[in-house]
Amino acid sequence: MTTNDYICAYANNKDDRYHHLPRLEVAVKLSRLLSKRFTVKDIDNNRREMLADKFDITDYSLSKLLTEIENQERFELIVR
């Protein structure tokens, strides 16, 4: 996924600030971490809460991001 693809998804997301996709800078950092260290099956509720707290976003925003960058059994890297 490119940053342009993510910006389009971010712009088209009409949810409020607690349910919106995270900012691009946060999404890039998270995608880098997730694509290198985790598979889709590795992310359970505890890990989701831990990542959301670490990156200072809501659990719902993280869930939306995971859905956006999920590619079969791996997470896709957001590249600039």
N, C-alpha and C positions, 0 to 999 in steps of 0.2 A: 504494500500500500504506500502511495506517495503522500507527501504532505498536502498536495492539492486535493487528493481524494478525501483526506481527513478533514480539511477545511470545508469542503462541500458538505460532508456529513454533519460537521459541527454547525454550519450555517443553516442547514435544513432542520436541525433539531429545535423544536418549538417548546420544549419543556422549560420549567422554571429553573432557577440556578441550582437547586438541590438535586434535580433530576436530569440535568444537562450533561452532555459529554464533557470531560475535563479539557482544560486549555491544551493547546498544541504542545507546549513545552513539557507539560506533565505527561501527556499521551506518548510523546517520543521516548521519554525516560522509561516509562512503564513498558512500552513495547520492546525496548531494548532488553530490559531485564527479563520479561516474560519469554521472549523468543530464544534467549540464550539458556535459560535455566529451567523452564517449566513446559509441560505439555498441558493440553486442555484437561486431561484427567487429574492432574496434580492439584488443580485449584478447587479446594473445598471451601466451606463457609468460613472456617477459622483463618485460612490463608487469605481469603478475600478481605476479611475484616482487617487483618494485619497490614496488607498492602494499602488499603484505603486509608488507614490511620497514618502509615508511613508517608504517603504522598499527599496527605491532607485533602482528601476528596471524600465524597459520600459513597457508601456501599453501592447505592443504586447507580451512581455515575460510573463506578468501576465496572459494574455488571454490564452497562451499556457499552463501555469501551471494550470489554472482553468479547462481547457479541460482535462488535465492529471489526476487530482484528483477528477473530477466530478463523482459522483456515484448516478445515478437517480436524486433525489431531494436534496441530501445532498452532502457535501464535505467530502472526505476521508482523514483521518489523516495519515501522513507519520510517521511511527514508526521505531525506530532504532532496 
